Amino acid sequence: MRIRSCIFLSLLSCLTCGGAYANWQYPGTYVGDGWYQDDGSRFTMSFRGGASIANASIKNNIGSLTSEYYMDPASGIVVSAEYYNACADSGDCSGYQYIGIGELADLPASKDFSSFSFAAGASLGWTMPYHPQWRVELGWDHITENEYNASPLYEGDLPLNGGDISGVVLHIQSGGVQSTISTDIISVMGFYDFFDGLEKPLRKALPYIGFGVGYADSKTVLNLSDLYGDLSTSVDLQNFGKLDNYGILQFYRSEINSFNVAGIIAVGFSYGISDGLFLDMGARVAYIPKIKWALSNEDDTRQRDWFSAENMIYTNLMLGLRFEF
């Protein structure tokens, strides 16, 4: 995404210079006797920054993955197969009963995604001739890293099957996670500024609304821990980490990119400081259907989905400057 951003900013610079030259050469429609009629069209360039609030629902995406559980009838203590195997070697678990196997894919996330970070962006646009209330913009926005940390990651009541005791429903906690997400959005937006005439009035708040679509590139980083010993016995998961001296699986740090179409709406107002310079204050809300976190093996040749942020909404509260020339 860094390379694409550099190319995009270079294009902005070239188009801006070209636009400025064209507007200087032909400021409007020639009406005779050396007079030009201004049609209200302008090239625009804007820069903005501010706060970003992210919210989404977390969904379990691990697929089919089971874990076995054992219980001490005397104390009621329940342990996973990993801890049972460890203590069985020393004879401390001789009285435990096998109470069944549960499907971890059925566990819900312990909490949803909610985080605060920062955002910045830039745009290049054009106001429509004879309809300068309308402007279109090609823009880029970057939302800095948001964190999602949960311990446990999944938690809920899980029915067990195939054990010595039938009908067992166990309250299960599984895994712990430290993770981050950062997102870049390249968008095409249409805006409507509420004013009359062909020239924007100065020193007056002008409300606007905007809407558009974008291409969203989200980078997610996942650090998974087997805090409850229910993941380490899976042969498949051992491809995504290494067993330590205690038989606990230490997962590799995993990083992937998710690509989505984003829907964007914007509201705010601009304030004319001088001819061609406007202070812009507003909010941009971006909707992204799904962003994934996944496990990766050591050489990053294999991945396994682990969880996702569904219906991600970024609310960016932005302050910026817009130049019109």
Solvent accessible surface area in square Angstrom, and as a share of the most:
residue,aa,sasa,rsa
1,M,52,0.23
2,R,203,0.74
3,I,132,0.67
4,R,92,0.34
5,S,12,0.08
6,C,77,0.46
7,I,112,0.57
8,F,15,0.06
9,L,71,0.35
10,S,65,0.42
11,L,81,0.40
12,L,10,0.05
13,S,65,0.42
14,C,91,0.54
15,L,84,0.42
16,T,16,0.09
17,C,91,0.55
18,G,41,0.39
19,G,3,0.03
20,A,42,0.32
21,Y,133,0.51
22,A,43,0.33
23,N,32,0.16
24,W,183,0.64
25,Q,68,0.30
26,Y,159,0.61
27,P,63,0.40
28,G,18,0.18
29,T,63,0.37
30,Y,128,0.49
31,V,88,0.51
32,G,22,0.21
33,D,137,0.71
34,G,57,0.55
35,W,177,0.62
36,Y,108,0.41
37,Q,82,0.36
38,D,44,0.23
39,D,20,0.10
40,G,2,0.02
41,S,10,0.06
42,R,54,0.20
43,F,49,0.20
44,T,1,0.01
45,M,43,0.19
46,S,12,0.08
47,F,97,0.40
48,R,26,0.10
49,G,26,0.25
50,G,29,0.28
51,A,24,0.19
52,S,0,0.00
53,I,68,0.35
54,A,0,0.00
55,N,66,0.34
56,A,12,0.10
57,S,54,0.35
58,I,13,0.07
59,K,106,0.45
60,N,23,0.12
61,N,33,0.17
62,I,4,0.02
63,G,40,0.39
64,S,93,0.60
65,L,13,0.07
66,T,65,0.38
67,S,4,0.02
68,E,65,0.29
69,Y,10,0.04
70,Y,33,0.13
71,M,44,0.19
72,D,30,0.15
73,P,73,0.46
74,A,101,0.78
75,S,67,0.43
76,G,41,0.40
77,I,95,0.48
78,V,49,0.28
79,V,30,0.17
80,S,5,0.03
81,A,7,0.06
82,E,22,0.10
83,Y,93,0.35
84,Y,45,0.17
85,N,77,0.39
86,A,57,0.44
87,C,29,0.17
88,A,43,0.33
89,D,131,0.68
90,S,76,0.49
91,G,44,0.42
92,D,110,0.57
93,C,6,0.03
94,S,106,0.68
95,G,51,0.49
96,Y,41,0.16
97,Q,66,0.29
98,Y,53,0.20
99,I,1,0.01
100,G,0,0.00
101,I,59,0.30
102,G,2,0.02
103,E,48,0.22
104,L,0,0.00
105,A,33,0.26
106,D,100,0.52
107,L,2,0.01
108,P,74,0.47
109,A,22,0.17
110,S,46,0.29
111,K,101,0.43
112,D,83,0.43
113,F,3,0.01
114,S,83,0.54
115,S,21,0.13
116,F,120,0.50
117,S,5,0.03
118,F,123,0.51
119,A,5,0.04
120,A,49,0.38
121,G,8,0.08
122,A,4,0.03
123,S,1,0.01
124,L,16,0.08
125,G,8,0.08
126,W,72,0.25
127,T,0,0.00
128,M,60,0.27
129,P,53,0.34
130,Y,102,0.39
131,H,115,0.52
132,P,4,0.02
133,Q,27,0.12
134,W,109,0.38
135,R,4,0.01
136,V,68,0.39
137,E,9,0.04
138,L,57,0.28
139,G,1,0.01
140,W,43,0.15
141,D,8,0.04
142,H,57,0.25
143,I,0,0.00
144,T,49,0.29
145,E,101,0.45
146,N,1,0.00
147,E,106,0.48
148,Y,6,0.02
149,N,60,0.31
150,A,6,0.05
151,S,83,0.53
152,P,15,0.09
153,L,1,0.00
154,Y,3,0.01
155,E,50,0.23
156,G,11,0.10
157,D,98,0.51
158,L,3,0.01
159,P,77,0.49
160,L,9,0.05
161,N,101,0.52
162,G,70,0.68
163,G,23,0.23
164,D,98,0.51
165,I,66,0.34
166,S,105,0.68
167,G,73,0.70
168,V,28,0.16
169,V,94,0.54
170,L,27,0.14
171,H,111,0.49
172,I,7,0.04
173,Q,67,0.30
174,S,3,0.02
175,G,2,0.02
176,G,4,0.04
177,V,5,0.03
178,Q,121,0.54
179,S,3,0.02
180,T,29,0.17
181,I,1,0.00
182,S,16,0.10
183,T,0,0.00
184,D,15,0.08
185,I,3,0.02
186,I,40,0.20
187,S,2,0.01
188,V,90,0.52
189,M,3,0.02
190,G,13,0.12
191,F,2,0.01
192,Y,60,0.23
193,D,0,0.00
194,F,98,0.41
195,F,20,0.08
196,D,136,0.71
197,G,48,0.46
198,L,66,0.33
199,E,115,0.52
200,K,23,0.10
201,P,46,0.29
202,L,71,0.35
203,R,161,0.59
204,K,120,0.51
205,A,54,0.42
206,L,2,0.01
207,P,69,0.44
208,Y,15,0.06
209,I,82,0.41
210,G,5,0.04
211,F,111,0.46
212,G,17,0.17
213,V,94,0.54
214,G,10,0.09
215,Y,88,0.33
216,A,0,0.00
217,D,4,0.02
218,S,0,0.00
219,K,75,0.32
220,T,2,0.01
221,V,10,0.06
222,L,2,0.01
223,N,58,0.30
224,L,8,0.04
225,S,50,0.32
226,D,8,0.04
227,L,85,0.42
228,Y,65,0.25
229,G,0,0.00
230,D,5,0.03
231,L,1,0.01
232,S,1,0.01
233,T,54,0.31
234,S,18,0.12
235,V,123,0.71
236,D,42,0.22
237,L,0,0.00
238,Q,63,0.28
239,N,69,0.35
240,F,1,0.00
241,G,6,0.06
242,K,118,0.50
243,L,88,0.44
244,D,51,0.26
245,N,154,0.79
246,Y,183,0.70
247,G,23,0.22
248,I,28,0.14
249,L,1,0.01
250,Q,95,0.42
251,F,25,0.10
252,Y,49,0.19
253,R,150,0.55
254,S,1,0.01
255,E,72,0.32
256,I,16,0.08
257,N,67,0.35
258,S,9,0.06
259,F,117,0.49
260,N,27,0.14
261,V,112,0.64
262,A,1,0.01
263,G,32,0.31
264,I,12,0.06
265,I,105,0.53
266,A,4,0.03
267,V,84,0.49
268,G,18,0.17
269,F,76,0.32
270,S,0,0.00
271,Y,78,0.30
272,G,0,0.00
273,I,72,0.37
274,S,49,0.31
275,D,131,0.68
276,G,16,0.15
277,L,46,0.23
278,F,6,0.03
279,L,49,0.24
280,D,28,0.14
281,M,62,0.28
282,G,20,0.19
283,A,19,0.14
284,R,30,0.11
285,V,46,0.27
286,A,3,0.02
287,Y,91,0.35
288,I,0,0.00
289,P,57,0.36
290,K,75,0.32
291,I,0,0.00
292,K,72,0.31
293,W,0,0.00
294,A,3,0.02
295,L,1,0.00
296,S,5,0.03
297,N,26,0.13
298,E,121,0.54
299,D,99,0.51
300,D,85,0.44
301,T,103,0.60
302,R,103,0.38
303,Q,93,0.41
304,R,43,0.16
305,D,56,0.29
306,W,4,0.01
307,F,0,0.00
308,S,0,0.00
309,A,0,0.00
310,E,37,0.17
311,N,82,0.42
312,M,0,0.00
313,I,70,0.36
314,Y,0,0.00
315,T,37,0.21
316,N,4,0.02
317,L,89,0.44
318,M,14,0.06
319,L,101,0.50
320,G,9,0.09
321,L,71,0.35
322,R,1,0.00
323,F,66,0.28
324,E,15,0.07
325,F,60,0.25
